[in-house]
Amino acid sequence: MSGKELSGRVAIITGAGRSIGRAVALELAEAGAAVVVNVRANAAEGESVVREIEAAGGKAMLAVADVTDARAVEQMAAAALKRFGRIDYLVNNAALRQQKTIEDMTFEDWRRITGVILDGAFHCVKACLGAIKASDAGSIVNVGGLSGIMGAPDRVHVVTAKAGIIGFTRALAMELAPHRVTVNTLVPAMLAKPDQPYEIPPHPIYRPLLGRAGWPTDFAPAVRFLLGPGARYITGQTLHVNGGTYFG
């Protein structure tokens, strides 16, 4: 994909210091958007992404905020509006993962995971919605998970939260349609480790037809497309970017 089709737009991306979030931030900046790079605590990671965007001629700012903290998220949105004057796009990417059996899982474990994925998405939508509705191209992309579709052992909290994101997307798409705000879920494949770029997932049900695990850069262009002018008639959908692991 080439061009600056997102020029003049502003995007907030949660969990943007590494992996998918970082790749999406760089992709949207390449498309011309100003990017708010959110991290929970690791400011150094976020600053690195901001510097990378600015070095390429783009616009970006760092926003350190825990998405489970409604006040912190409101401050992030206010800072974005103060800096850039608008918010057109929100990418709810922040997530935590943990492997633990249901027998060993505490309620605190459950809330830690569901709080970031579901409550975090709620807080971010609430904080950004006024600005997004005021945009003539408002769009929200929620990042799902393959485990939320196919299930996974020892991750009942993760599976539940990622499945919930799809319901959240569908409800928002219906509610926000009168405001011409699109809302979609993108579901990535299992990601390769940075030092093993051709790693194949160990469990047979997660093995993609295309023969390798996913990379963050496989996913980012799909986010760019859904936020762009060519996807204004797409809403309420779940798009799988998984190399043929699952047919949605």
N, C-alpha and C positions, 0 to 999 in steps of 0.2 A: 504494500500500500504506500502511495506517495502523495505529496501535496500537503497543504496546510488547512484541511477541511474543518479543523476545530479552532482555527484562529479567532481570537477574541473571546473565547470561552474559558471558563474556570472550572476545574475539577478538584474535588477533595477525594483522596484515596486513603483509606485507613489501612494500617499495617503495611506501610509503603517503604519500610527500610530495607526489606530483603525479599528474595524469592519472587512470587507472583506480583506482590504489591510494587516492588521496585521496577519490575519489567513493565507493568502497566503505567507507572509514572513516567518512565522514559518514553514509552510508546505515545502516550497522550501529548507529552511535550513535543515530540517530533512532529505530531499532527498540528501543532500550533497552540495548544491549550496552555494556560497558566495552571500550574499544579501545586496543590497544597499537600505536602508530604507528611502524613501523620505517622507517628510512632508512639508507642505506649511509654517507653522509658529510655530507650537507647538513642539519645540525641545524636551521637556520633554517626550511627548508621544513617539516620535521616539527613544529617548535614552532608554526608557523602553523596546521597542521591541528589540533593539540591545543587551541590557544586557540579555534579556531572551534567545536570540539565542546563545550568547557567553557562557552563563551558561550551556547550553546543549552541548557545545563543537563545536558549529558552528562558522562561520565567518560572520561578518556583519559590516556595517558602516552606519552612519547617513548622510543624505544629505538634508539640509534645502534649498528648492528652490520652488518658485512659478512657476508652470508649464506654466502659461501664459506669463512668462518672458523668452524670447528665450535665452538671455545671461545667466541667472541663470541656465537654463537647460543645456546649453553648458558647464558651469562650473561644474555642477553635473556629466555629462558624463566624463569630463576630470579628475575629482577627482576619479571616479570609475576606470578609466583606470590606473591612477597613483597608486592606492592602490592595485588593483587586476590584472592589466595587460590585461584585456579583458572584453568584454560585450557580452554575448551569448543571453540573454533573456531580453525582455522589457514587463512589464505588465502595461498597461495604465488603472489605476483604479481610479485616482483622479476625483472627481466630486463634484458639489454643487447641492443642491436641494432647491426649494422654491415653495410655493403655492401662486399663485396670478392670478387673472382673467386677460384676455387679455385687458379688459377695464382699469384696474389699472396698468398694466405692462408698465414700461418705457423701452426705448431702453437700458438704463444702466442696468436694470434688465435682459433683454434679453442677452446682451453681457457678463454679469457677469457669467451666467450659461453656455452659449455656448462657452465662452472663455476658461473656465476650461476644459470642456469635449472634445470639438473638437479642438480648437487651442492648448490646452495643449497636446493632443495626437500627433498633427502635430509636435510641437516643440520637443517633446521627440523622435519621430521617426527620425527626421532630425538630432538631436544631436547624436543619438546612432547608426545610420544606417551603417556608415562605419565599426564600430567594429562588428556589428551583421553580416554583409555580409562577414567579414573575418573569422567568426566562421564556423566550420564544422557542426553546429547544430543550426543555428540562428532561433529564433522564437519570434513572437510578439503575445501577447494576449491582446485584447481590451475588457474591461468590458462594456457590454451593460446594458440595463435596461428593465424590464418587461413593463414599461409604454411606451417605444419606440416601442414595438410590439403591445400592446393592447390599447394604449391611456390612458389618465387620465385627469380629469377636473382640471382646474386652474394650469396646468403645461405645457403650450404650448412650453415654452423654453426648459424644461427638455425633453419632448417627442421628440421634433425636434432634439435635440442634440444626444440623445441616438439612435434614428433612423439613424441619420447621421453616427454614429460610425459603423453601419453595412455596409453602403456604403463605408466608408473609408477602412474597412477590406477587402472587395471584390476587391477594386481597388488595394490595396497594394499587396494582394495575387497574382494577375495577374502580377503586375509589378516586384515583387521580386522573382517569381518562378524560373527564370533563375539562380538566385543566391542561390537557395535551402533554401530560408528563408520562413518559414511557417507563416501565419497570420490568426488568427481566433478570433471570438467574443464569449465570454461566457456571457450568460444572467442569472442573479440570480433571485430568487423569492423575493417577499417582505420579509424583514428581521424582525425577532422578536426583541422586545426591550430586552436589557440585563437582566432586572428584570422581564420579562415575557417570558420565553423561550418557552412556549407552546402557545403563542398568535396566534389566527387565524385572518387574515386580515378582517377588518370590511365589506368591500365591497364584495358582493357575487361573482363578476366576478374574484376576486383575490384569492378566497379560493382554496387551493390546495387539490387534491384528498387524499394526505397522511395526511391531518388533522391538519397540523400546519404550521406556518410561517417558513421561512428558517433561518438557522444559518450560520454565516460566515464559520464555519467548514464543512458545507455541500458543499460549493463552492470550497474551496481551493484545494481539491484533483483533481478536474477536471482541474484546472490550471496546477497542477503538471503533470498530464497525457499529456496535450497538449504540454507542453514544453519538455517532455521526449522522449526517443528513440522509444517508441511504437507508437508515433503519427506523425512520419516523413512523412507519406503519407496523412495527413489530413491538408488541407489548404482552406481558403476562406469560412469556414463554420460558422454557428451560432448554438452554442450548448446551449440548455436550461437546467438549473439546478433549477427546480422550484416545485418539489413535485407533478407534474401533474396539475399545474395551467393552463398551455397552452401547446398545442401539436404543436410543430414547425415542 
